[in-house]
Amino acid sequence: MNREPDNLSSYERPFIVPVFLPNIGCPHKCVFCNQSAITGVKQKIPSSEEIGLQINRFLNYKGRNRSLVQISFFGGNFLGLKIDFIKSLLREATKFVIEGRVDSIRFSTRPDTIDYERLDILEEFPVATVEIGVQSMDDKVLCLAGRGHTSSDTEKAVSILKERNYEIGLQMMIGLPGDDGSMSLYSAKKIAALSPDFVRIYPTLVLKNSILSGWYKEGKYTPLSLKKSVTLAKDIYLIFKEKKIRVIRMGIQASEHFERETTILAGPYHPAFGHLVHSEIFLDMASSIIESEGIDSCDSVEIKVHPRSVSKIRGIKNFNVKILKEMFNIKSLEIIPHHSLAEDAIIINA
């Protein structure tokens, strides 16, 4: 039997040239935030020369097959910076676009800093993509997180950006204080209704020197377990998938800074968080097909998936294979790569 959801995986991700602006332009101290822990970069306003050198260095990593290239300003609140500084950053990045080495510019910012006046500043520059740190669409959760904006600010921001035809990305967090999981599902549905071009899903981690770390030590905050976080992220992923909205990242990107035990005090961090989510999705799909087909106590079962999805159906350390064999009393279960299938498709033969 074939199970083939709508495939969004054919989208070619751009090659991103990152420019970190840790906490710069942020008017509030969010309870979960410690940008220097995330990026490993101390708070320092980069000069134009430093930005140019950094961009040049990353462009050397670009492979020949990556067609779209974007310079990305993130880590801070881009539109919350002083206007002269915004322009100086954009001018430096624009030089690379003029040279033909970069296609466009993207940045991340807060929803309450997006208005017509600030967007007018961008008109003379090749900015294509704007990401917004939404985090939640529940106002009580936003308040507890110290965000300093409301869900209506996000709705207004998205509406304005759509008028200017920007590519829009929305970032949300699960497991924030005051969220029992139902608020995250509510937020996902509200975000999906805004029809962004893509989203990111981040689990809340307790970082060293964050306000949340104090709450955690005092017993006022309990982070999600990894298992609950993965399952919640899976349910949210499927909400976006149903609306054909790309999910371009789940989980904090692994880095050497996050390998240090002193950086993350608690929370559902895993270097392959997104892989865990996709593996659970494939396990659910396979279980549903096998059960619907009445496959039980079989000597041999074949599961065909796209080569890029072999690790997803297997699971980490063949976890999914073991579970399926135990659940349905299967003696031999073979995973077969099949290039003609979509990356999110699965065929099972008994």
VOPAGU-2260 file (C-alpha; in pm, 1 decimal, decimal comma):
REM VOPAGU-2260
SITE   aa  ch    i         X         Y         Z
SITE  MET   A    0       0,0       0,0       0,0
SITE  ASN   A    1     120,3     350,6     -85,1
SITE  ARG   A    2     100,9     645,1     154,4
SITE  GLU   A    3     207,7     968,4     -14,3
SITE  PRO   A    4     126,3    1302,5     150,5
SITE  ASP   A    5     173,4    1629,7     -36,4
SITE  ASN   A    6     546,2    1670,1     -92,3
SITE  LEU   A    7     702,3    1997,8      19,0
SITE  SER   A    8    1054,7    1865,4      30,8
SITE  SER   A    9    1135,5    1953,2    -331,5
SITE  TYR   A   10    1189,6    2316,2    -228,8
SITE  GLU   A   11    1553,1    2411,0    -271,4
SITE  ARG   A   12    1682,7    2590,0      34,2
SITE  PRO   A   13    1901,5    2892,4     -27,1
SITE  PHE   A   14    2264,4    2902,2      78,0
SITE  ILE   A   15    2257,6    3125,9     386,1
SITE  VAL   A   16    2542,6    3360,5     472,6
SITE  PRO   A   17    2482,9    3433,7     844,1
SITE  VAL   A   18    2554,1    3764,4    1013,5
SITE  PHE   A   19    2491,4    3739,6    1388,6
SITE  LEU   A   20    2351,0    4039,0    1573,1
SITE  PRO   A   21    2303,5    3886,4    1921,2
SITE  ASN   A   22    2036,5    4072,1    2117,1
SITE  ILE   A   23    2106,0    4397,0    1933,5
SITE  GLY   A   24    1790,1    4605,6    1898,7
SITE  CYS   A   25    1590,9    4396,3    2146,2
SITE  PRO   A   26    1385,8    4620,2    2380,0
SITE  HIS   A   27    1286,7    4333,5    2609,1
SITE  LYS   A   28    1455,1    4050,6    2798,1
SITE  CYS   A   29    1263,9    3737,3    2708,6
SITE  VAL   A   30    1269,8    3478,1    2986,5
SITE  PHE   A   31    1417,8    3208,5    2762,9
SITE  CYS   A   32    1681,0    3421,1    2595,2
SITE  ASN   A   33    2057,5    3407,6    2615,3
SITE  GLN   A   34    2176,0    3481,7    2264,2
SITE  SER   A   35    2544,1    3463,5    2351,4
SITE  ALA   A   36    2487,2    3102,9    2459,6
SITE  ILE   A   37    2308,5    3020,1    2133,9
SITE  THR   A   38    2558,4    3176,4    1896,0
SITE  GLY   A   39    2873,4    3165,8    2106,1
SITE  VAL   A   40    2913,6    3533,4    2022,0
SITE  LYS   A   41    2944,4    3798,2    2289,0
SITE  GLN   A   42    2730,7    4108,3    2247,3
SITE  LYS   A   43    2929,9    4332,1    2016,1
SITE  ILE   A   44    2815,7    4563,4    1740,2
SITE  PRO   A   45    2999,7    4447,4    1426,6
SITE  SER   A   46    3163,7    4704,3    1202,3
SITE  SER   A   47    3101,6    4718,1     827,5
SITE  GLU   A   48    3452,0    4582,6     768,8
SITE  GLU   A   49    3390,5    4286,9    1001,6
SITE  ILE   A   50    3060,6    4209,7     829,9
SITE  GLY   A   51    3226,5    4221,2     489,0
SITE  LEU   A   52    3499,2    3983,1     599,6
SITE  GLN   A   53    3245,4    3745,9     753,4
SITE  ILE   A   54    3033,3    3740,0     437,9
SITE  ASN   A   55    3340,0    3676,9     221,6
SITE  ARG   A   56    3446,2    3390,3     446,5
SITE  PHE   A   57    3109,6    3214,6     427,0
SITE  LEU   A   58    3078,6    3264,7      52,0
SITE  ASN   A   59    3389,1    3048,8      16,6
SITE  TYR   A   60    3184,2    2757,9     155,5
SITE  LYS   A   61    2919,3    2783,8    -116,5
SITE  GLY   A   62    2891,9    2475,1    -331,8
SITE  ARG   A   63    2857,6    2499,0    -707,9
SITE  ASN   A   64    2510,3    2346,6    -706,8
SITE  ARG   A   65    2357,6    2605,9    -472,7
SITE  SER   A   66    2188,0    2858,3    -698,0
SITE  LEU   A   67    2012,8    3092,3    -451,5
SITE  VAL   A   68    2231,5    3278,8    -200,7
SITE  GLN   A   69    2104,9    3507,2      76,6
SITE  ILE   A   70    2280,4    3715,9     339,9
SITE  SER   A   71    2089,8    3674,3     666,0
SITE  PHE   A   72    2094,1    3910,9     962,6
SITE  PHE   A   73    1961,5    3728,0    1266,2
SITE  GLY   A   74    2001,1    3686,6    1638,9
SITE  GLY   A   75    1881,3    4038,2    1710,9
SITE  ASN   A   76    1581,5    4255,4    1636,0
SITE  PHE   A   77    1681,8    4398,6    1298,5
SITE  LEU   A   78    1413,6    4664,3    1256,0
SITE  GLY   A   79    1463,7    4768,9    1618,4
SITE  LEU   A   80    1811,0    4900,3    1536,5
SITE  LYS   A   81    1883,2    5266,7    1473,2
SITE  ILE   A   82    1794,6    5363,9    1118,5
SITE  ASP   A   83    2150,2    5468,2    1027,4
SITE  PHE   A   84    2281,1    5133,1    1146,8
SITE  ILE   A   85    2014,0    4941,1     953,1
SITE  LYS   A   86    2114,1    5125,0     638,3
SITE  SER   A   87    2485,6    5066,9     694,9
SITE  LEU   A   88    2426,6    4690,9     736,6
SITE  LEU   A   89    2210,9    4675,0     425,4
SITE  ARG   A   90    2456,7    4880,0     220,6
SITE  GLU   A   91    2738,3    4640,4     307,2
SITE  ALA   A   92    2526,2    4337,0     215,6
SITE  THR   A   93    2400,7    4503,7    -103,0
SITE  LYS   A   94    2757,8    4531,9    -233,2
SITE  PHE   A   95    2766,1    4153,3    -268,1
SITE  VAL   A   96    2431,2    4153,5    -449,9
SITE  ILE   A   97    2559,0    4415,6    -694,5
SITE  GLU   A   98    2869,7    4201,8    -753,2
SITE  GLY   A   99    2642,5    3910,6    -841,2
SITE  ARG   A  100    2775,0    3689,1    -562,4
SITE  VAL   A  101    2454,8    3706,3    -356,5
SITE  ASP   A  102    2090,4    3712,3    -469,9
SITE  SER   A  103    1914,5    3889,3    -185,3
SITE  ILE   A  104    1901,7    3977,3     184,7
SITE  ARG   A  105    1692,2    3840,4     468,2
SITE  PHE   A  106    1662,8    3926,8     837,3
SITE  SER   A  107    1473,0    3834,7    1152,2
SITE  THR   A  108    1286,1    4085,4    1366,0
SITE  ARG   A  109    1003,2    4126,6    1616,1
SITE  PRO   A  110     641,7    4169,2    1501,0
SITE  ASP   A  111     599,2    4499,5    1686,2
SITE  THR   A  112     885,4    4662,6    1493,0
SITE  ILE   A  113     722,5    4609,0    1154,1
SITE  ASP   A  114     537,9    4915,5    1026,9
SITE  TYR   A  115     516,9    5113,3     703,9
SITE  GLU   A  116     778,6    5367,7     810,5
SITE  ARG   A  117    1041,8    5104,9     885,6
SITE  LEU   A  118     963,2    4905,8     572,7
SITE  ASP   A  119    1007,1    5221,1     365,5
SITE  ILE   A  120    1373,4    5210,8     471,8
SITE  LEU   A  121    1410,8    4875,8     295,2
SITE  GLU   A  122    1276,5    4989,0     -41,9
SITE  GLU   A  123    1616,7    5082,3    -187,2
SITE  PHE   A  124    1776,7    4753,1     -80,8
SITE  PRO   A  125    1737,7    4395,5    -218,7
SITE  VAL   A  126    1561,3    4252,6      86,0
SITE  ALA   A  127    1352,1    3949,5     -10,1
SITE  THR   A  128    1273,5    3760,4     311,1
SITE  VAL   A  129    1158,9    3871,9     655,9
SITE  GLU   A  130    1135,0    3631,1     949,5
SITE  ILE   A  131     931,7    3718,8    1255,7
SITE  GLY   A  132     985,7    3584,1    1605,3
SITE  VAL   A  133     623,8    3505,0    1685,5
SITE  GLN   A  134     693,4    3239,1    1954,5
SITE  SER   A  135     324,2    3211,0    2049,2
SITE  MET   A  136     -17,8    3336,6    1945,0
SITE  ASP   A  137    -150,4    3308,8    2300,0
SITE  ASP   A  138    -128,6    3647,9    2474,2
SITE  LYS   A  139     -97,2    3498,0    2822,5
SITE  VAL   A  140     197,5    3284,3    2714,6
SITE  LEU   A  141     357,2    3587,3    2545,0
SITE  CYS   A  142     319,2    3787,4    2865,0
SITE  LEU   A  143     474,9    3515,7    3080,8
SITE  ALA   A  144     761,9    3488,4    2833,5
SITE  GLY   A  145     829,8    3861,5    2860,5
SITE  ARG   A  146     790,6    3913,5    2488,1
SITE  GLY   A  147     638,3    4261,2    2511,1
SITE  HIS   A  148     409,9    4214,0    2210,2
SITE  THR   A  149      72,5    4055,2    2142,1
SITE  SER   A  150     -68,9    3813,3    1888,0
SITE  SER   A  151    -244,3    4103,9    1714,9
SITE  ASP   A  152      98,7    4261,7    1655,1
SITE  THR   A  153     193,7    3948,2    1463,3
SITE  GLU   A  154    -125,2    3954,4    1257,9
SITE  LYS   A  155     -69,0    4319,9    1165,4
SITE  ALA   A  156     295,8    4258,2    1080,4
SITE  VAL   A  157     215,4    3970,3     845,4
SITE  SER   A  158     -55,4    4175,4     675,3
SITE  ILE   A  159     184,2    4465,8     612,5
SITE  LEU   A  160     459,9    4237,3     482,6
SITE  LYS   A  161     217,6    4071,9     240,9
SITE  GLU   A  162     126,4    4413,9     102,3
SITE  ARG   A  163     494,9    4463,4      20,3
SITE  ASN   A  164     528,7    4109,9    -127,0
SITE  TYR   A  165     804,9    3988,3     103,2
SITE  GLU   A  166     868,7    3619,3     159,2
SITE  ILE   A  167     750,6    3566,8     517,1
SITE  GLY   A  168     882,6    3324,4     776,7
SITE  LEU   A  169     732,4    3281,9    1123,3
SITE  GLN   A  170     914,8    3129,2    1419,1
SITE  MET   A  171     727,2    2962,7    1705,3
SITE  MET   A  172     829,2    2797,1    2031,6
SITE  ILE   A  173     678,2    2503,8    2216,5
SITE  GLY   A  174     695,6    2440,7    2589,8
SITE  LEU   A  175     700,3    2806,3    2696,6
SITE  PRO   A  176     593,4    2894,7    3053,7
SITE  GLY   A  177     217,0    2867,5    3089,3
SITE  ASP   A  178     183,4    2642,0    2784,8
SITE  ASP   A  179      56,1    2290,6    2849,0
SITE  GLY   A  180      79,9    2197,7    2481,9
SITE  SER   A  181    -271,4    2304,4    2386,6
SITE  MET   A  182    -151,3    2664,4    2347,7
SITE  SER   A  183     119,4    2548,6    2108,5
SITE  LEU   A  184    -137,9    2367,5    1894,1
SITE  TYR   A  185    -359,6    2676,5    1908,0
SITE  SER   A  186     -65,3    2893,2    1803,6
SITE  ALA   A  187      20,0    2663,6    1515,2
SITE  LYS   A  188    -335,4    2683,1    1381,4
SITE  LYS   A  189    -337,0    3063,3    1415,1
SITE  ILE   A  190       1,5    3086,4    1241,6
SITE  ALA   A  191    -114,6    2852,2     964,0
SITE  ALA   A  192    -418,1    3075,8     911,4
SITE  LEU   A  193    -179,0    3364,7     837,2
SITE  SER   A  194     -37,1    3160,8     544,7
SITE  PRO   A  195     333,8    3237,0     584,0
SITE  ASP   A  196     578,0    3100,6     328,0
SITE  PHE   A  197     762,0    2895,0     589,8
SITE  VAL   A  198     791,7    2836,9     963,3
SITE  ARG   A  199    1046,1    2724,0    1220,9
SITE  ILE   A  200     957,9    2526,0    1535,0
SITE  TYR   A  201    1183,1    2556,6    1839,0
SITE  PRO   A  202    1149,1    2370,1    2170,7
SITE  THR   A  203    1204,5    2586,3    2478,4
SITE  LEU   A  204    1541,2    2519,2    2640,9
SITE  VAL   A  205    1664,6    2638,4    2979,1
SITE  LEU   A  206    1981,2    2829,7    2896,4
SITE  LYS   A  207    2244,7    2938,9    3141,5
SITE  ASN   A  208    2197,8    3296,8    3271,4
SITE  SER   A  209    1845,3    3326,3    3130,7
SITE  ILE   A  210    1552,7    3431,2    3350,1
SITE  LEU   A  211    1408,7    3086,5    3286,4
SITE  SER   A  212    1713,6    2925,7    3444,3
SITE  GLY   A  213    1626,3    3093,1    3773,7
SITE  TRP   A  214    1266,9    2974,8    3749,7
SITE  TYR   A  215    1387,7    2622,7    3672,7
SITE  LYS   A  216    1620,1    2615,0    3973,3
SITE  GLU   A  217    1339,0    2743,8    4195,7
SITE  GLY   A  218    1098,5    2478,5    4068,4
SITE  LYS   A  219     872,1    2735,6    3902,1
SITE  TYR   A  220     923,7    2599,2    3552,8
SITE  THR   A  221     942,8    2244,1    3422,2
SITE  PRO   A  222    1056,0    2198,7    3061,1
SITE  LEU   A  223     898,7    1948,2    2827,4
SITE  SER   A  224    1056,8    1605,7    2809,5
SITE  LEU   A  225    1224,3    1518,9    2482,1
SITE  LYS   A  226     956,5    1259,8    2401,4
SITE  LYS   A  227     666,2    1500,1    2463,2
SITE  SER   A  228     843,4    1776,1    2275,0
SITE  VAL   A  229     901,7    1555,6    1969,7
SITE  THR   A  230     538,7    1438,0    1963,5
SITE  LEU   A  231     408,4    1795,0    2002,2
SITE  ALA   A  232     638,6    1918,8    1726,5
SITE  LYS   A  233     513,8    1633,3    1507,9
SITE  ASP   A  234     150,0    1733,9    1557,2
SITE  ILE   A  235     236,8    2094,8    1478,6
SITE  TYR   A  236     440,2    1995,1    1172,9
SITE  LEU   A  237     138,5    1807,3    1036,7
SITE  ILE   A  238     -82,4    2114,8    1087,0
SITE  PHE   A  239     151,9    2317,3     866,6
SITE  LYS   A  240     194,1    2033,7     617,6
SITE  GLU   A  241    -181,5    2011,1     570,5
SITE  LYS   A  242    -180,9    2380,1     477,1
SITE  LYS   A  243     121,4    2328,5     247,6
SITE  ILE   A  244     339,8    2555,9     459,9
SITE  ARG   A  245     708,1    2462,2     461,1
SITE  VAL   A  246     868,6    2376,5     794,6
SITE  ILE   A  247    1234,1    2460,6     734,1
SITE  ARG   A  248    1368,0    2381,3    1081,3
SITE  MET   A  249    1266,7    2196,2    1396,6
SITE  GLY   A  250    1497,6    2228,7    1695,3
SITE  ILE   A  251    1799,3    2445,6    1766,6
SITE  GLN   A  252    2082,2    2391,2    1520,8
SITE  ALA   A  253    2358,9    2179,2    1666,9
SITE  SER   A  254    2682,4    2364,4    1737,5
SITE  GLU   A  255    2991,4    2325,9    1946,8
SITE  HIS   A  256    2850,5    2579,6    2192,8
SITE  PHE   A  257    2551,6    2356,8    2264,2
SITE  GLU   A  258    2770,2    2056,8    2327,9
SITE  ARG   A  259    2886,9    2212,0    2650,6
SITE  GLU   A  260    2681,1    2095,6    2946,6
SITE  THR   A  261    2709,1    2439,1    3105,4
SITE  THR   A  262    2517,1    2604,8    2819,7
SITE  ILE   A  263    2189,9    2410,8    2843,3
SITE  LEU   A  264    2070,5    2347,2    3195,6
SITE  ALA   A  265    1757,2    2155,2    3098,4
SITE  GLY   A  266    1505,0    2102,9    2824,0
SITE  PRO   A  267    1443,1    1885,4    2518,0
SITE  TYR   A  268    1764,4    1948,8    2327,7
SITE  HIS   A  269    1878,3    1690,9    2075,2
SITE  PRO   A  270    2127,9    1755,4    1794,0
SITE  ALA   A  271    1893,4    1572,4    1553,7
SITE  PHE   A  272    1561,2    1698,9    1690,3
SITE  GLY   A  273    1406,2    1740,0    1345,6
SITE  HIS   A  274    1511,2    1388,2    1251,3
SITE  LEU   A  275    1336,9    1253,6    1561,5
SITE  VAL   A  276    1016,7    1430,2    1456,2
SITE  HIS   A  277    1029,7    1295,7    1102,1
SITE  SER   A  278    1109,4     947,1    1231,6
SITE  GLU   A  279     798,9     952,9    1450,5
SITE  ILE   A  280     591,1    1066,1    1153,8
SITE  PHE   A  281     721,9     776,6     942,7
SITE  LEU   A  282     662,1     533,1    1227,4
SITE  ASP   A  283     300,7     650,8    1252,7
SITE  MET   A  284     256,3     619,0     876,0
SITE  ALA   A  285     403,6     269,0     863,3
SITE  SER   A  286     203,0     150,6    1165,4
SITE  SER   A  287    -120,0     284,8    1016,1
SITE  ILE   A  288     -60,9     112,4     681,7
SITE  ILE   A  289      39,9    -220,6     833,7
SITE  GLU   A  290    -259,3    -216,5    1066,7
SITE  SER   A  291    -506,4    -120,6     792,3
SITE  GLU   A  292    -371,9    -398,1     568,8
SITE  GLY   A  293    -407,7    -652,3     847,0
SITE  ILE   A  294     -42,0    -745,6     828,8
SITE  ASP   A  295      46,8    -953,7    1132,8
SITE  SER   A  296     287,7   -1237,6    1205,9
SITE  CYS   A  297     456,5   -1204,3     866,8
SITE  ASP   A  298     783,3   -1366,8     771,9
SITE  SER   A  299     887,4   -1072,6     556,2
SITE  VAL   A  300     780,3    -710,8     501,1
SITE  GLU   A  301     929,2    -457,6     259,3
SITE  ILE   A  302     908,8     -82,6     313,2
SITE  LYS   A  303     999,5     138,0      17,9
SITE  VAL   A  304    1092,0     504,1      68,4
SITE  HIS   A  305    1298,5     768,7    -106,5
SITE  PRO   A  306    1673,7     723,5     -39,8
SITE  ARG   A  307    1679,3    1045,6     164,3
SITE  SER   A  308    1406,6     904,7     388,6
SITE  VAL   A  309    1571,7     572,0     471,0
SITE  SER   A  310    1712,9     703,6     798,4
SITE  LYS   A  311    1373,8     852,5     888,0
SITE  ILE   A  312    1187,2     523,4     856,1
SITE  ARG   A  313    1465,7     335,7    1032,7
SITE  GLY   A  314    1480,7     579,3    1321,8
SITE  ILE   A  315    1787,7     644,1    1532,6
SITE  LYS   A  316    1967,1     314,2    1600,8
SITE  ASN   A  317    1694,1     133,2    1400,6
SITE  PHE   A  318    1437,0     222,3    1666,8
SITE  ASN   A  319    1141,5     225,0    1424,7
SITE  VAL   A  320    1239,0    -109,0    1270,9
SITE  LYS   A  321    1250,5    -271,5    1615,0
SITE  ILE   A  322     915,7    -122,3    1717,2
SITE  LEU   A  323     739,0    -231,5    1398,3
SITE  LYS   A  324     874,8    -586,0    1420,8
SITE  GLU   A  325     760,6    -614,2    1782,2
SITE  MET   A  326     419,5    -451,8    1727,0
SITE  PHE   A  327     321,9    -669,0    1432,1
SITE  ASN   A  328     529,8    -982,4    1496,8
SITE  ILE   A  329     732,8    -937,8    1177,8
SITE  LYS   A  330    1034,0   -1167,0    1143,9
SITE  SER   A  331    1216,2    -976,5     870,4
SITE  LEU   A  332    1166,5    -609,8     781,2
SITE  GLU   A  333    1363,6    -469,3     487,6
SITE  ILE   A  334    1394,2     -98,5     403,6
SITE  ILE   A  335    1434,4     -44,6      28,8
SITE  PRO   A  336    1537,1     291,5    -123,8
SITE  HIS   A  337    1321,5     388,8    -419,6
SITE  HIS   A  338    1416,7     699,3    -621,2
SITE  SER   A  339    1076,8     742,0    -786,8
SITE  LEU   A  340     902,0     807,8    -455,0
SITE  ALA   A  341     855,9    1148,6    -296,9
SITE  GLU   A  342    1062,1    1206,8      16,3
SITE  ASP   A  343     752,4    1185,0     235,4
SITE  ALA   A  344     600,0     881,1      64,7
SITE  ILE   A  345     599,4     520,8     180,2
SITE  ILE   A  346     502,0     187,9      17,8
SITE  ILE   A  347     466,7    -132,4     219,4
SITE  ASN   A  348     452,5    -482,0      76,7
SITE  ALA   A  349     404,5    -799,5     279,8
